[in-house]
Amino acid sequence: MKARLFSYNYIDTFIHRLSGFTKLICFLFLTFAVMYSYDIRVILFIMAFSISLMYISRIRFEQIRLMVYYVLIFLLVNAIITFFFSPEEGVSIYGTRHELITLFGQYSLTLEQLFYQSTKLLKYASVIPLGMIFLLTTNPSEFASSLNGVGINYKIAYAVALTLRYFPDVQRVYTDISMAQQARGLEMSAKANLADRFKNSLLIIVPLIFSTLDRVDMITNAMDLRGFGKEKKRTWYVRKQLGREDYISLFVCAFLFALSLAVSAFINQSRFYNPFL
């Protein structure tokens, strides 16, 4: 069966056995470490660490293929826009100028700009594996119960669980509508040109929106009929207590976050690593 985007699939791995709360905190620790630091050494280390975690969690490429394509397009567009709007940003940050090639007009490619944009690209790219690990290895119900267990209101926790379940449901509905439209003669295969395929894809949006609204209304009525929100507390069918593996994971991720801050504060004395000094 074709793997669905953002669909949780349980596999007996170290990552899957962790609590949803643990994975959220670890995701935030590592993401903040990458976003704060502009040291390419720290970024590459965390990227290698996150890729190794993806290998341990046995996430297949077909599960994240669509997201990878979108990310590559985003990174390419971001790199082009950054260069054209701020071609001397690297020079102003690192304080030196080593021109590699003159392009046109006042635009020239410098080694500093190339290093700066490479660091920035890796910052964005290194967050993607972390997000994919969190989404694809976390049971939404267990994650909601973990949030409620640490004091977060169960209504908010339940809304988070519904959001995580919503992604694969939307993809399933989109696929069903697409197959139905193609059965009626709407061409969406590679035989049609790109403009027609794009136009035909837009025709799916309207029924998808109505189907989504109908599903939201059905879930809302079902929750109201069951008295959801009447009591201040509730029990959970799925709940996982923090264990030894959770505490070890939290310690490792907190240590990496602290290490990232220490590198910026004491070694680089700045958020930026400057190899041109």
Secondary structure by P-SEA (a helix, b strand, c coil): ccccccbbbbcccccccccaaaaaaaaaaaaaaaaacccaaaaaaaaaaaaaaaaaacccccccaaaaaaaaaaaaaaaaaaaaaccaaaaaaacbbbbcccccccccccaaaaaaaaaaaaaaaaaaaaaaaaaacccaaaaaaaaaaacccaaaaaaaaaaaaaaaaaaaaaaaaaaaaaaacccccccccaaaaaaaaaaaaaaaaaaaaaaaaaaaaaaaaacccccccccccccccccaaaaaaaaaaaaaaaaaaaaaccccccccccccc
